[in-house]
Amino acid sequence: MRGGHLVSGVEALKYILWRMGCTHPFRASRILAIAEDISLERYGRRLTDLKYVKGPGVFFIEGLKEAVEGDPSLRKREGDPKRGVKGCIEYVGGDPPSIPEEARRVLDEVIERYGGLPDMELNAIAMKSRVLS
């Protein structure tokens, strides 16, 4: 474990993308925020070192875009809004990302429980995360 968190934010994101496939950053960030809460409850520490910035009804993760663009194991796919196709980020690193067991358990639980929810429902749950207060 590193300091006050279980895994780096980029490594957690890679694991989510490895599990879920090419995923829009909106959805991946919501999975991360929900996982932060479960990690706090279960282990008494944050899952990641990410900085969440809250706005009215939404949030974003500071520096995530730059981290994705600077990592060769992550590839951004552009969407086509005219056709209703959303862009996404995919993990292209081959082998599964290596993360601590505690972080893997939390992320697996969140992906299984919340990964299939519609965007707005997922956002509503994520907006309750303590990392956004």
C-alpha positions as CSV (number, residue, x, y, z in Angstrom):
1,M,0.0,0.0,0.0
2,R,1.1,3.5,-0.8
3,G,0.6,6.2,1.9
4,G,-3.1,6.8,2.4
5,H,-4.3,4.8,-0.6
6,L,-4.3,1.2,-2.0
7,V,-3.3,1.8,-5.6
8,S,-2.4,4.6,-8.0
9,G,-5.4,6.1,-9.8
10,V,-4.0,5.2,-13.3
11,E,-3.5,1.6,-12.3
12,A,-7.0,1.4,-10.9
13,L,-8.3,2.9,-14.2
14,K,-6.3,0.3,-16.2
15,Y,-7.9,-2.5,-14.2
16,I,-11.4,-1.1,-14.8
17,L,-10.8,-0.9,-18.5
18,W,-9.3,-4.4,-18.6
19,R,-12.4,-5.7,-16.9
20,M,-15.0,-3.6,-18.7
21,G,-13.5,-3.2,-22.1
22,C,-13.5,0.2,-23.9
23,T,-15.3,2.5,-21.5
24,H,-16.3,6.2,-21.6
25,P,-14.3,8.2,-19.1
26,F,-17.6,9.4,-17.5
27,R,-18.5,5.8,-16.6
28,A,-15.0,4.8,-15.5
29,S,-14.8,7.9,-13.2
30,R,-18.1,7.0,-11.6
31,I,-16.9,3.4,-10.9
32,L,-13.7,4.9,-9.3
33,A,-15.7,7.3,-7.1
34,I,-18.0,4.5,-5.8
35,A,-14.9,2.2,-5.2
36,E,-13.3,5.0,-3.2
37,D,-16.3,4.8,-0.7
38,I,-16.1,1.1,-0.4
39,S,-12.4,1.2,0.2
40,L,-12.9,3.8,2.9
41,E,-15.5,1.7,4.6
42,R,-13.6,-1.6,4.3
43,Y,-10.0,-0.5,4.8
44,G,-10.2,2.9,6.3
45,R,-8.3,4.4,3.4
46,R,-8.8,5.8,-0.1
47,L,-8.6,3.4,-3.0
48,T,-6.5,5.8,-5.1
49,D,-4.5,9.1,-5.1
50,L,-6.9,10.7,-7.6
51,K,-8.3,14.3,-7.0
52,Y,-12.0,14.6,-7.6
53,V,-13.4,18.0,-8.4
54,K,-17.2,18.4,-7.8
55,G,-19.6,20.7,-9.6
56,P,-23.4,21.0,-9.5
57,G,-24.6,17.4,-10.2
58,V,-21.3,16.2,-11.8
59,F,-17.6,15.8,-11.1
60,F,-14.4,15.2,-12.9
61,I,-11.0,13.7,-12.0
62,E,-8.2,16.3,-12.2
63,G,-5.3,15.2,-14.4
64,L,-7.0,12.0,-15.6
65,K,-7.1,13.1,-19.3
66,E,-3.4,13.9,-19.3
67,A,-2.5,10.6,-17.5
68,V,-4.5,8.7,-20.2
69,E,-2.8,10.5,-23.0
70,G,0.6,9.9,-21.6
71,D,0.3,6.2,-21.0
72,P,1.0,3.9,-24.0
73,S,-1.1,1.1,-22.5
74,L,-4.2,3.2,-22.8
75,R,-5.8,4.2,-26.1
76,K,-8.5,6.8,-26.6
77,R,-11.1,6.0,-29.2
78,E,-13.1,9.0,-30.6
79,G,-16.8,8.8,-30.8
80,D,-19.2,10.1,-33.4
81,P,-21.9,12.2,-31.7
82,K,-23.8,12.6,-35.0
83,R,-24.4,8.8,-35.0
84,G,-24.8,8.6,-31.2
85,V,-21.5,6.7,-30.7
86,K,-19.7,7.6,-27.5
87,G,-15.9,7.7,-27.4
88,C,-14.1,5.5,-24.9
89,I,-10.7,4.6,-23.4
90,E,-9.4,1.0,-23.7
91,Y,-6.6,-0.8,-22.0
92,V,-4.2,-2.2,-24.6
93,G,-1.5,-3.4,-22.3
94,G,-2.0,-7.1,-22.9
95,D,-1.6,-8.8,-19.5
96,P,-4.0,-7.9,-16.7
97,P,-2.9,-4.8,-14.7
98,S,-1.1,-5.9,-11.5
99,I,-2.9,-4.3,-8.5
100,P,-3.0,-5.2,-4.8
101,E,-5.6,-7.8,-3.9
102,E,-7.6,-5.4,-1.7
103,A,-7.9,-3.0,-4.6
104,R,-8.9,-5.8,-7.0
105,R,-11.6,-7.0,-4.7
106,V,-13.1,-3.5,-4.3
107,L,-13.0,-2.8,-8.0
108,D,-14.5,-6.2,-8.9
109,E,-17.4,-5.7,-6.5
110,V,-18.2,-2.2,-7.9
111,I,-17.9,-3.3,-11.5
112,E,-20.2,-6.3,-10.9
113,R,-22.8,-4.3,-8.8
114,Y,-22.8,-1.0,-10.6
115,G,-21.2,-1.5,-14.0
116,G,-24.4,-2.2,-15.9
117,L,-26.4,0.8,-14.6
118,P,-27.5,3.6,-16.9
119,D,-25.3,6.7,-16.9
120,M,-27.6,8.9,-14.9
121,E,-28.2,6.3,-12.2
122,L,-24.5,5.5,-11.9
123,N,-23.8,9.3,-11.6
124,A,-26.4,9.7,-8.9
125,I,-24.8,7.0,-6.8
126,A,-21.3,8.3,-7.4
127,M,-22.3,11.8,-6.4
128,K,-22.8,10.5,-2.9
129,S,-19.2,9.5,-2.6
130,R,-17.3,10.9,0.4
131,V,-14.4,11.8,-1.9
132,L,-16.6,14.5,-3.4
133,S,-17.4,16.4,-0.2
